[in-house]
Amino acid sequence: MPTWGEVLKELKALQDQKQPAPFDFLRRKYLAELHEHTNRDTVLYATRWTQPPTNIPPEFVSISEEDVHGLMEVFHGLSSGKLDLIVHSPGGSPEATEAIVSYIRSKYSEVRVIVPHLAMSAATMLACSANRIVMGKHSFLGPIDPQMILDTPLGRRSIPAQAILDQFDKAKEECKDVSLLSAWVPMLGQYGPALLTQCREAQDLSKELISEWLAQYMFKDEKDATEKAKIVANRLADHKAFKTHNRHINREKARIFELWIEDLEADKILQDLVLSVFHATSHTFSSTAATKIIENHIGRAFVKMVTIRVAGPKPPQQPQIVPKRVPSAPTAPSPSDLQSSIR
């Protein structure tokens, strides 16, 4: 299996050979080989969130409405009826995730989500819309409890909806003692009057969506699909049980939650190719301006990029980030060309 270091050596060899766009070439080579192995349409959906710089605004690496346009680009020309979706994402908008799932399911009746490393939050929701999830020993899902993005005196923060509700409940109890009001007023003053309702509705939406998808797709052949789906959704959304939104759920825990999990290592060739795609993608993020890549096995791609401009001899604390979109990357070599290049 090409490791992270071996993929890096392969990239350096391509650069020494003056291969145009070596990062794109290598990703597409392995995506094409993965498609040839599975005979399924293969799409990569990955973001830069685990590579530096860490100060890229979250909207550049999160699931967003724009991703539907990316999927429209890469689904064009695919027709196998079966999809392997490789997901590496911190999550994002549940509403955008709903639109993405709706679009994917208008195209495919059989969907398998492959998690090479992390699919957290709304990306876990996306994974739960699949018929099956493929995970390795190094793969993780995450809780789906919604996060509220709030402007606070400490800056913009992501706060669990359940934590806000719990804080209000604690405030109501403690403020029965009038002497404690002065301590609570500054904290509660940063929240708008509609926030409690928004928190409850966001929780309901996350659980409603994942319950619907699990019952309709992953559990569709089970007699108690609807009830089972609700139980799984409630467990994944239980902030009090997880204690933090960033808790990792490995495949053993995912099976305890009764999700349909396949071991990546069960198919050695699949494992090698998936991890090669992931390593090549990680190197792309580390060495280029790409922050999000949506790409298929025939080389069609939708790439979001940022350029960090640094003024003066020392980098400023908040570099200027200029977004760029690449609607369609250059066409990848055909599978036959890829095979000949390996020989």
C-alpha positions as YAML, in Angstrom:
chain: A
units: angstrom
residues:
- id: 1
  name: MET
  ca: [0.00, 0.00, 0.00]
- id: 2
  name: PRO
  ca: [1.39, 3.44, -0.86]
- id: 3
  name: THR
  ca: [1.81, 5.17, 2.49]
- id: 4
  name: TRP
  ca: [1.70, 8.94, 3.03]
- id: 5
  name: GLY
  ca: [5.48, 9.07, 2.54]
- id: 6
  name: GLU
  ca: [5.45, 6.82, -0.52]
- id: 7
  name: VAL
  ca: [2.75, 8.94, -2.16]
- id: 8
  name: LEU
  ca: [4.92, 12.00, -1.46]
- id: 9
  name: LYS
  ca: [7.87, 10.28, -3.19]
- id: 10
  name: GLU
  ca: [5.61, 9.51, -6.15]
- id: 11
  name: LEU
  ca: [4.62, 13.18, -6.34]
- id: 12
  name: LYS
  ca: [8.25, 14.28, -6.26]
- id: 13
  name: ALA
  ca: [9.07, 11.85, -9.05]
- id: 14
  name: LEU
  ca: [6.24, 13.29, -11.16]
- id: 15
  name: GLN
  ca: [7.56, 16.79, -10.51]
- id: 16
  name: ASP
  ca: [11.06, 15.70, -11.55]
- id: 17
  name: GLN
  ca: [9.53, 14.33, -14.77]
- id: 18
  name: LYS
  ca: [7.89, 17.74, -15.39]
- id: 19
  name: GLN
  ca: [4.44, 16.16, -15.20]
- id: 20
  name: PRO
  ca: [1.87, 18.98, -15.52]
- id: 21
  name: ALA
  ca: [-0.30, 19.39, -12.39]
- id: 22
  name: PRO
  ca: [1.22, 16.36, -10.57]
- id: 23
  name: PHE
  ca: [-1.14, 16.62, -7.58]
- id: 24
  name: ASP
  ca: [-4.20, 16.44, -9.84]
- id: 25
  name: PHE
  ca: [-2.66, 13.67, -11.95]
- id: 26
  name: LEU
  ca: [-1.93, 11.43, -8.96]
- id: 27
  name: ARG
  ca: [-5.34, 11.87, -7.27]
- id: 28
  name: ARG
  ca: [-7.12, 11.08, -10.52]
- id: 29
  name: LYS
  ca: [-4.91, 8.10, -11.22]
- id: 30
  name: TYR
  ca: [-5.94, 6.48, -7.95]
- id: 31
  name: LEU
  ca: [-9.61, 7.51, -8.30]
- id: 32
  name: ALA
  ca: [-9.66, 5.88, -11.75]
- id: 33
  name: GLU
  ca: [-8.05, 2.70, -10.42]
- id: 34
  name: LEU
  ca: [-10.55, 2.62, -7.54]
- id: 35
  name: HIS
  ca: [-13.43, 2.85, -10.02]
- id: 36
  name: GLU
  ca: [-11.95, 0.05, -12.11]
- id: 37
  name: HIS
  ca: [-11.73, -2.13, -8.99]
- id: 38
  name: THR
  ca: [-15.30, -1.54, -7.79]
- id: 39
  name: ASN
  ca: [-17.08, -0.81, -11.09]
- id: 40
  name: ARG
  ca: [-19.01, 1.88, -9.20]
- id: 41
  name: ASP
  ca: [-19.12, 5.62, -9.84]
- id: 42
  name: THR
  ca: [-16.50, 7.10, -7.53]
- id: 43
  name: VAL
  ca: [-16.60, 10.64, -6.15]
- id: 44
  name: LEU
  ca: [-14.26, 12.34, -3.71]
- id: 45
  name: TYR
  ca: [-15.65, 14.98, -1.34]
- id: 46
  name: ALA
  ca: [-12.84, 16.31, 0.85]
- id: 47
  name: THR
  ca: [-11.83, 19.52, 2.60]
- id: 48
  name: ARG
  ca: [-8.62, 20.95, 4.00]
- id: 49
  name: TRP
  ca: [-9.76, 21.17, 7.62]
- id: 50
  name: THR
  ca: [-7.07, 18.84, 9.02]
- id: 51
  name: GLN
  ca: [-4.17, 20.57, 7.20]
- id: 52
  name: PRO
  ca: [-2.64, 23.98, 7.96]
- id: 53
  name: PRO
  ca: [-3.20, 26.88, 7.89]
- id: 54
  name: THR
  ca: [-5.74, 26.61, 10.67]
- id: 55
  name: ASN
  ca: [-7.08, 30.16, 10.32]
- id: 56
  name: ILE
  ca: [-9.06, 29.55, 7.13]
- id: 57
  name: PRO
  ca: [-12.68, 30.62, 7.80]
- id: 58
  name: PRO
  ca: [-14.93, 27.59, 8.38]
- id: 59
  name: GLU
  ca: [-17.20, 28.44, 5.44]
- id: 60
  name: PHE
  ca: [-14.39, 27.44, 3.07]
- id: 61
  name: VAL
  ca: [-14.15, 23.88, 4.44]
- id: 62
  name: SER
  ca: [-17.72, 23.19, 5.62]
- id: 63
  name: ILE
  ca: [-20.68, 21.58, 3.88]
- id: 64
  name: SER
  ca: [-22.53, 24.41, 2.12]
- id: 65
  name: GLU
  ca: [-25.20, 25.04, -0.50]
- id: 66
  name: GLU
  ca: [-22.49, 25.57, -3.10]
- id: 67
  name: ASP
  ca: [-21.57, 21.90, -2.86]
- id: 68
  name: VAL
  ca: [-24.69, 20.98, -4.82]
- id: 69
  name: HIS
  ca: [-23.15, 22.79, -7.80]
- id: 70
  name: GLY
  ca: [-19.95, 20.81, -7.29]
- id: 71
  name: LEU
  ca: [-21.87, 17.54, -7.30]
- id: 72
  name: MET
  ca: [-23.77, 18.60, -10.41]
- id: 73
  name: GLU
  ca: [-20.41, 19.08, -12.10]
- id: 74
  name: VAL
  ca: [-18.96, 15.72, -11.12]
- id: 75
  name: PHE
  ca: [-22.11, 13.62, -11.57]
- id: 76
  name: HIS
  ca: [-22.32, 14.75, -15.19]
- id: 77
  name: GLY
  ca: [-21.42, 11.81, -17.40]
- id: 78
  name: LEU
  ca: [-21.70, 9.16, -14.65]
- id: 79
  name: SER
  ca: [-24.32, 6.45, -15.07]
- id: 80
  name: SER
  ca: [-23.53, 3.25, -13.19]
- id: 81
  name: GLY
  ca: [-26.43, 3.71, -10.74]
- id: 82
  name: LYS
  ca: [-24.11, 2.87, -7.82]
- id: 83
  name: LEU
  ca: [-22.02, 5.45, -6.00]
- id: 84
  name: ASP
  ca: [-18.95, 5.31, -3.77]
- id: 85
  name: LEU
  ca: [-18.66, 8.68, -2.02]
- id: 86
  name: ILE
  ca: [-15.35, 9.25, -0.23]
- id: 87
  name: VAL
  ca: [-15.99, 11.80, 2.54]
- id: 88
  name: HIS
  ca: [-13.49, 13.78, 4.62]
- id: 89
  name: SER
  ca: [-15.26, 16.75, 6.21]
- id: 90
  name: PRO
  ca: [-15.86, 18.52, 9.54]
- id: 91
  name: GLY
  ca: [-19.55, 18.91, 8.69]
- id: 92
  name: GLY
  ca: [-21.46, 22.14, 8.15]
- id: 93
  name: SER
  ca: [-25.02, 23.13, 7.40]
- id: 94
  name: PRO
  ca: [-27.71, 20.48, 8.05]
- id: 95
  name: GLU
  ca: [-29.95, 22.31, 5.55]
- id: 96
  name: ALA
  ca: [-27.25, 22.10, 2.87]
- id: 97
  name: THR
  ca: [-26.69, 18.45, 3.78]
- id: 98
  name: GLU
  ca: [-30.41, 17.82, 3.23]
- id: 99
  name: ALA
  ca: [-30.17, 19.35, -0.25]
- id: 100
  name: ILE
  ca: [-27.07, 17.28, -1.03]
- id: 101
  name: VAL
  ca: [-28.71, 14.03, 0.09]
- id: 102
  name: SER
  ca: [-31.82, 14.85, -1.93]
- id: 103
  name: TYR
  ca: [-29.73, 15.44, -5.04]
- id: 104
  name: ILE
  ca: [-27.55, 12.35, -4.56]
- id: 105
  name: ARG
  ca: [-30.62, 10.17, -4.06]
- id: 106
  name: SER
  ca: [-32.25, 11.56, -7.20]
- id: 107
  name: LYS
  ca: [-29.27, 10.07, -9.05]
- id: 108
  name: TYR
  ca: [-28.42, 6.89, -7.13]
- id: 109
  name: SER
  ca: [-30.39, 4.14, -5.45]
- id: 110
  name: GLU
  ca: [-27.26, 2.47, -4.07]
- id: 111
  name: VAL
  ca: [-24.83, 4.68, -2.14]
- id: 112
  name: ARG
  ca: [-21.81, 3.64, -0.13]
- id: 113
  name: VAL
  ca: [-19.97, 6.30, 1.93]
- id: 114
  name: ILE
  ca: [-16.28, 5.62, 2.54]
- id: 115
  name: VAL
  ca: [-14.63, 7.41, 5.46]
- id: 116
  name: PRO
  ca: [-10.83, 7.35, 5.09]
- id: 117
  name: HIS
  ca: [-10.30, 9.43, 8.23]
- id: 118
  name: LEU
  ca: [-13.00, 11.79, 9.59]
- id: 119
  name: ALA
  ca: [-16.63, 12.54, 8.73]
- id: 120
  name: MET
  ca: [-17.93, 14.64, 11.60]
- id: 121
  name: SER
  ca: [-21.19, 16.39, 12.53]
- id: 122
  name: ALA
  ca: [-23.23, 17.04, 9.35]
- id: 123
  name: ALA
  ca: [-20.78, 14.81, 7.47]
- id: 124
  name: THR
  ca: [-21.87, 12.01, 9.82]
- id: 125
  name: MET
  ca: [-25.44, 12.84, 8.83]
- id: 126
  name: LEU
  ca: [-24.38, 12.56, 5.18]
- id: 127
  name: ALA
  ca: [-22.78, 9.18, 5.89]
- id: 128
  name: CYS
  ca: [-26.00, 7.98, 7.55]
- id: 129
  name: SER
  ca: [-27.91, 8.67, 4.32]
- id: 130
  name: ALA
  ca: [-25.93, 5.86, 2.68]
- id: 131
  name: ASN
  ca: [-26.91, 2.22, 2.40]
- id: 132
  name: ARG
  ca: [-23.59, 1.28, 3.99]
- id: 133
  name: ILE
  ca: [-20.61, 3.05, 5.56]
- id: 134
  name: VAL
  ca: [-17.05, 1.80, 5.02]
- id: 135
  name: MET
  ca: [-14.62, 2.55, 7.86]
- id: 136
  name: GLY
  ca: [-11.06, 1.56, 8.68]
- id: 137
  name: LYS
  ca: [-9.39, 1.26, 12.05]
- id: 138
  name: HIS
  ca: [-8.40, 4.92, 11.63]
- id: 139
  name: SER
  ca: [-11.86, 6.18, 10.58]
- id: 140
  name: PHE
  ca: [-14.25, 8.14, 12.77]
- id: 141
  name: LEU
  ca: [-17.73, 9.62, 12.75]
- id: 142
  name: GLY
  ca: [-18.98, 12.22, 15.23]
- id: 143
  name: PRO
  ca: [-22.05, 13.41, 17.17]
- id: 144
  name: ILE
  ca: [-24.77, 15.21, 15.21]
- id: 145
  name: ASP
  ca: [-25.92, 17.61, 17.94]
- id: 146
  name: PRO
  ca: [-26.36, 21.02, 16.26]
- id: 147
  name: GLN
  ca: [-23.98, 23.89, 16.90]
- id: 148
  name: MET
  ca: [-25.10, 27.53, 17.03]
- id: 149
  name: ILE
  ca: [-22.70, 30.11, 15.57]
- id: 150
  name: LEU
  ca: [-22.87, 33.15, 17.85]
- id: 151
  name: ASP
  ca: [-21.07, 36.49, 18.07]
- id: 152
  name: THR
  ca: [-19.88, 36.77, 21.67]
- id: 153
  name: PRO
  ca: [-17.60, 39.20, 23.54]
- id: 154
  name: LEU
  ca: [-14.84, 36.63, 22.92]
- id: 155
  name: GLY
  ca: [-15.51, 36.59, 19.18]
- id: 156
  name: ARG
  ca: [-17.52, 34.28, 16.93]
- id: 157
  name: ARG
  ca: [-17.96, 30.91, 18.58]
- id: 158
  name: SER
  ca: [-19.63, 27.59, 17.82]
- id: 159
  name: ILE
  ca: [-21.75, 26.57, 20.84]
- id: 160
  name: PRO
  ca: [-23.75, 23.34, 21.23]
- id: 161
  name: ALA
  ca: [-27.48, 24.00, 21.14]
- id: 162
  name: GLN
  ca: [-27.99, 21.70, 24.12]
- id: 163
  name: ALA
  ca: [-25.37, 23.59, 26.13]
- id: 164
  name: ILE
  ca: [-27.30, 26.83, 25.56]
- id: 165
  name: LEU
  ca: [-30.55, 25.20, 26.66]
- id: 166
  name: ASP
  ca: [-28.86, 23.74, 29.74]
- id: 167
  name: GLN
  ca: [-27.38, 27.12, 30.61]
- id: 168
  name: PHE
  ca: [-30.79, 28.78, 30.48]
- id: 169
  name: ASP
  ca: [-32.29, 26.05, 32.67]
- id: 170
  name: LYS
  ca: [-29.48, 26.54, 35.19]
- id: 171
  name: ALA
  ca: [-29.99, 30.31, 35.06]
- id: 172
  name: LYS
  ca: [-33.71, 29.99, 35.74]
- id: 173
  name: GLU
  ca: [-33.00, 27.87, 38.79]
- id: 174
  name: GLU
  ca: [-30.17, 29.97, 40.22]
- id: 175
  name: CYS
  ca: [-31.85, 33.33, 39.53]
- id: 176
  name: LYS
  ca: [-34.51, 32.47, 42.05]
- id: 177
  name: ASP
  ca: [-31.83, 33.87, 44.33]
- id: 178
  name: VAL
  ca: [-31.90, 37.58, 43.42]
- id: 179
  name: SER
  ca: [-28.31, 38.02, 44.57]
- id: 180
  name: LEU
  ca: [-27.13, 35.89, 41.62]
- id: 181
  name: LEU
  ca: [-28.83, 37.98, 38.92]
- id: 182
  name: SER
  ca: [-25.81, 40.24, 38.44]
- id: 183
  name: ALA
  ca: [-23.65, 37.22, 37.57]
- id: 184
  name: TRP
  ca: [-26.08, 35.85, 35.01]
- id: 185
  name: VAL
  ca: [-27.17, 39.02, 33.20]
- id: 186
  name: PRO
  ca: [-23.87, 39.52, 31.24]
- id: 187
  name: MET
  ca: [-23.87, 35.91, 30.09]
- id: 188
  name: LEU
  ca: [-27.51, 35.74, 29.05]
- id: 189
  name: GLY
  ca: [-27.45, 39.21, 27.49]
- id: 190
  name: GLN
  ca: [-25.46, 37.94, 24.48]
- id: 191
  name: TYR
  ca: [-28.32, 35.65, 23.40]
- id: 192
  name: GLY
  ca: [-31.24, 36.91, 21.30]
- id: 193
  name: PRO
  ca: [-34.85, 36.26, 22.42]
- id: 194
  name: ALA
  ca: [-35.46, 33.66, 19.69]
- id: 195
  name: LEU
  ca: [-32.34, 31.60, 20.43]
- id: 196
  name: LEU
  ca: [-33.99, 28.99, 22.66]
- id: 197
  name: THR
  ca: [-36.57, 28.23, 19.98]
- id: 198
  name: GLN
  ca: [-33.85, 28.08, 17.34]
- id: 199
  name: CYS
  ca: [-31.85, 25.63, 19.47]
- id: 200
  name: ARG
  ca: [-34.80, 23.30, 19.94]
- id: 201
  name: GLU
  ca: [-35.75, 23.45, 16.26]
- id: 202
  name: ALA
  ca: [-32.15, 22.78, 15.19]
- id: 203
  name: GLN
  ca: [-32.08, 19.71, 17.44]
- id: 204
  name: ASP
  ca: [-35.38, 18.49, 16.05]
- id: 205
  name: LEU
  ca: [-34.20, 19.01, 12.46]
- id: 206
  name: SER
  ca: [-30.97, 17.02, 12.89]
- id: 207
  name: LYS
  ca: [-32.79, 14.09, 14.46]
- id: 208
  name: GLU
  ca: [-35.65, 14.25, 11.96]
- id: 209
  name: LEU
  ca: [-33.34, 14.20, 8.94]
- id: 210
  name: ILE
  ca: [-31.11, 11.38, 10.11]
- id: 211
  name: SER
  ca: [-34.12, 9.31, 11.25]
- id: 212
  name: GLU
  ca: [-35.72, 9.70, 7.84]
- id: 213
  name: TRP
  ca: [-32.56, 8.77, 5.95]
- id: 214
  name: LEU
  ca: [-31.70, 5.77, 8.12]
- id: 215
  name: ALA
  ca: [-35.23, 4.37, 7.83]
- id: 216
  name: GLN
  ca: [-35.40, 4.97, 4.09]
- id: 217
  name: TYR
  ca: [-31.95, 3.70, 3.11]
- id: 218
  name: MET
  ca: [-29.72, 1.91, 5.64]
- id: 219
  name: PHE
  ca: [-32.52, 0.16, 7.57]
- id: 220
  name: LYS
  ca: [-35.01, -0.13, 4.70]
- id: 221
  name: ASP
  ca: [-35.17, -3.93, 4.79]
- id: 222
  name: GLU
  ca: [-35.77, -4.14, 8.55]
- id: 223
  name: LYS
  ca: [-39.26, -4.52, 10.02]
- id: 224
  name: ASP
  ca: [-38.69, -1.94, 12.77]
- id: 225
  name: ALA
  ca: [-36.81, 0.51, 10.53]
- id: 226
  name: THR
  ca: [-38.61, 3.67, 11.63]
- id: 227
  name: GLU
  ca: [-38.32, 3.02, 15.36]
- id: 228
  name: LYS
  ca: [-34.73, 1.85, 15.10]
- id: 229
  name: ALA
  ca: [-33.80, 4.93, 13.08]
- id: 230
  name: LYS
  ca: [-35.25, 7.22, 15.77]
- id: 231
  name: ILE
  ca: [-33.28, 5.45, 18.49]
- id: 232
  name: VAL
  ca: [-30.00, 5.77, 16.54]
- id: 233
  name: ALA
  ca: [-30.69, 9.44, 15.75]
- id: 234
  name: ASN
  ca: [-31.36, 10.23, 19.42]
- id: 235
  name: ARG
  ca: [-28.15, 8.52, 20.49]
- id: 236
  name: LEU
  ca: [-26.04, 10.36, 17.90]
- id: 237
  name: ALA
  ca: [-27.61, 13.67, 18.94]
- id: 238
  name: ASP
  ca: [-27.17, 13.19, 22.69]
- id: 239
  name: HIS
  ca: [-24.82, 16.02, 23.67]
- id: 240
  name: LYS
  ca: [-25.02, 15.10, 27.36]
- id: 241
  name: ALA
  ca: [-23.69, 11.61, 26.60]
- id: 242
  name: PHE
  ca: [-20.87, 12.77, 24.32]
- id: 243
  name: LYS
  ca: [-20.04, 15.88, 26.41]
- id: 244
  name: THR
  ca: [-18.29, 17.51, 23.44]
- id: 245
  name: HIS
  ca: [-19.20, 17.91, 19.78]
- id: 246
  name: ASN
  ca: [-15.73, 16.72, 18.73]
- id: 247
  name: ARG
  ca: [-15.90, 13.23, 20.26]
- id: 248
  name: HIS
  ca: [-14.78, 10.54, 17.81]
- id: 249
  name: ILE
  ca: [-16.95, 7.51, 17.10]
- id: 250
  name: ASN
  ca: [-14.90, 4.58, 15.82]
- id: 251
  name: ARG
  ca: [-16.42, 1.73, 13.86]
- id: 252
  name: GLU
  ca: [-16.89, -0.49, 16.92]
- id: 253
  name: LYS
  ca: [-18.99, 2.22, 18.59]
- id: 254
  name: ALA
  ca: [-20.79, 2.86, 15.31]
- id: 255
  name: ARG
  ca: [-21.77, -0.81, 15.25]
- id: 256
  name: ILE
  ca: [-23.01, -0.56, 18.83]
- id: 257
  name: PHE
  ca: [-25.24, 2.25, 17.53]
- id: 258
  name: GLU
  ca: [-26.40, -0.39, 14.98]
- id: 259
  name: LEU
  ca: [-25.16, 1.43, 11.90]
- id: 260
  name: TRP
  ca: [-24.28, -0.79, 8.94]
- id: 261
  name: ILE
  ca: [-20.47, -0.66, 8.89]
- id: 262
  name: GLU
  ca: [-18.13, -2.48, 6.52]
- id: 263
  name: ASP
  ca: [-14.44, -2.91, 7.34]
- id: 264
  name: LEU
  ca: [-12.17, -1.15, 4.86]
- id: 265
  name: GLU
  ca: [-9.51, -3.80, 5.51]
- id: 266
  name: ALA
  ca: [-11.85, -6.59, 4.34]
- id: 267
  name: ASP
  ca: [-10.85, -5.78, 0.75]
- id: 268
  name: LYS
  ca: [-7.10, -5.21, 0.62]
- id: 269
  name: ILE
  ca: [-7.14, -3.66, -2.84]
- id: 270
  name: LEU
  ca: [-9.99, -1.33, -1.88]
- id: 271
  name: GLN
  ca: [-8.10, -0.30, 1.25]
- id: 272
  name: ASP
  ca: [-4.91, 0.44, -0.69]
- id: 273
  name: LEU
  ca: [-6.69, 2.51, -3.32]
- id: 274
  name: VAL
  ca: [-8.89, 4.47, -0.90]
- id: 275
  name: LEU
  ca: [-5.92, 5.40, 1.29]
- id: 276
  name: SER
  ca: [-3.85, 6.29, -1.78]
- id: 277
  name: VAL
  ca: [-6.61, 8.68, -2.87]
- id: 278
  name: PHE
  ca: [-6.73, 10.13, 0.63]
- id: 279
  name: HIS
  ca: [-2.95, 10.56, 0.93]
- id: 280
  name: ALA
  ca: [-2.77, 12.19, -2.50]
- id: 281
  name: THR
  ca: [-5.60, 14.52, -1.48]
- id: 282
  name: SER
  ca: [-3.87, 15.41, 1.79]
- id: 283
  name: HIS
  ca: [-0.71, 16.35, -0.12]
- id: 284
  name: THR
  ca: [-2.79, 18.49, -2.46]
- id: 285
  name: PHE
  ca: [-4.20, 20.44, 0.48]
- id: 286
  name: SER
  ca: [-0.78, 20.78, 2.12]
- id: 287
  name: SER
  ca: [0.97, 22.06, -1.00]
- id: 288
  name: THR
  ca: [-1.64, 24.01, -2.98]
- id: 289
  name: ALA
  ca: [-4.32, 26.65, -2.39]
- id: 290
  name: ALA
  ca: [-7.13, 24.07, -2.59]
- id: 291
  name: THR
  ca: [-9.50, 23.99, 0.40]
- id: 292
  name: LYS
  ca: [-12.28, 21.77, -0.95]
- id: 293
  name: ILE
  ca: [-12.20, 19.15, -3.70]
- id: 294
  name: ILE
  ca: [-15.22, 17.46, -5.26]
- id: 295
  name: GLU
  ca: [-13.95, 15.15, -7.99]
- id: 296
  name: ASN
  ca: [-14.93, 12.02, -9.88]
- id: 297
  name: HIS
  ca: [-13.02, 9.11, -11.39]
- id: 298
  name: ILE
  ca: [-13.05, 10.53, -14.93]
- id: 299
  name: GLY
  ca: [-11.34, 13.75, -13.89]
- id: 300
  name: ARG
  ca: [-14.23, 16.20, -13.62]
- id: 301
  name: ALA
  ca: [-13.72, 18.39, -10.57]
- id: 302
  name: PHE
  ca: [-15.03, 21.35, -8.62]
- id: 303
  name: VAL
  ca: [-12.23, 22.85, -6.54]
- id: 304
  name: LYS
  ca: [-12.51, 25.69, -4.04]
- id: 305
  name: MET
  ca: [-9.28, 27.58, -3.43]
- id: 306
  name: VAL
  ca: [-8.05, 30.41, -1.22]
- id: 307
  name: THR
  ca: [-5.03, 32.63, -1.69]
- id: 308
  name: ILE
  ca: [-3.48, 33.95, 1.50]
- id: 309
  name: ARG
  ca: [-1.90, 37.33, 0.89]
- id: 310
  name: VAL
  ca: [0.76, 38.38, 3.34]
- id: 311
  name: ALA
  ca: [1.68, 42.07, 3.48]
- id: 312
  name: GLY
  ca: [4.98, 43.32, 4.88]
- id: 313
  name: PRO
  ca: [8.00, 41.45, 6.25]
- id: 314
  name: LYS
  ca: [5.94, 39.70, 8.95]
- id: 315
  name: PRO
  ca: [2.68, 37.80, 8.44]
- id: 316
  name: PRO
  ca: [-0.31, 39.66, 9.90]
- id: 317
  name: GLN
  ca: [-2.38, 37.94, 12.55]
- id: 318
  name: GLN
  ca: [-5.38, 37.83, 10.21]
- id: 319
  name: PRO
  ca: [-4.15, 37.19, 6.64]
- id: 320
  name: GLN
  ca: [-6.42, 38.26, 3.81]
- id: 321
  name: ILE
  ca: [-8.09, 35.23, 2.28]
- id: 322
  name: VAL
  ca: [-9.33, 35.53, -1.28]
- id: 323
  name: PRO
  ca: [-11.65, 32.77, -2.49]
- id: 324
  name: LYS
  ca: [-11.27, 31.21, -5.90]
- id: 325
  name: ARG
  ca: [-13.42, 28.58, -7.57]
- id: 326
  name: VAL
  ca: [-12.28, 26.15, -10.19]
- id: 327
  name: PRO
  ca: [-15.55, 24.82, -11.67]
- id: 328
  name: SER
  ca: [-13.93, 22.12, -13.74]
- id: 329
  name: ALA
  ca: [-10.38, 20.88, -13.52]
- id: 330
  name: PRO
  ca: [-8.48, 19.55, -16.54]
- id: 331
  name: THR
  ca: [-9.66, 16.20, -17.76]
- id: 332
  name: ALA
  ca: [-7.91, 13.27, -16.16]
- id: 333
  name: PRO
  ca: [-6.14, 10.62, -18.20]
- id: 334
  name: SER
  ca: [-8.30, 7.74, -19.31]
- id: 335
  name: PRO
  ca: [-8.01, 4.48, -17.34]
- id: 336
  name: SER
  ca: [-6.02, 2.92, -20.18]
- id: 337
  name: ASP
  ca: [-3.56, 5.83, -20.14]
- id: 338
  name: LEU
  ca: [-3.26, 5.48, -16.39]
- id: 339
  name: GLN
  ca: [-2.44, 1.81, -16.71]
- id: 340
  name: SER
  ca: [0.23, 2.49, -19.29]
- id: 341
  name: SER
  ca: [1.74, 5.19, -17.10]
- id: 342
  name: ILE
  ca: [2.11, 2.68, -14.27]
- id: 343
  name: ARG
  ca: [3.88, 0.21, -16.46]
...
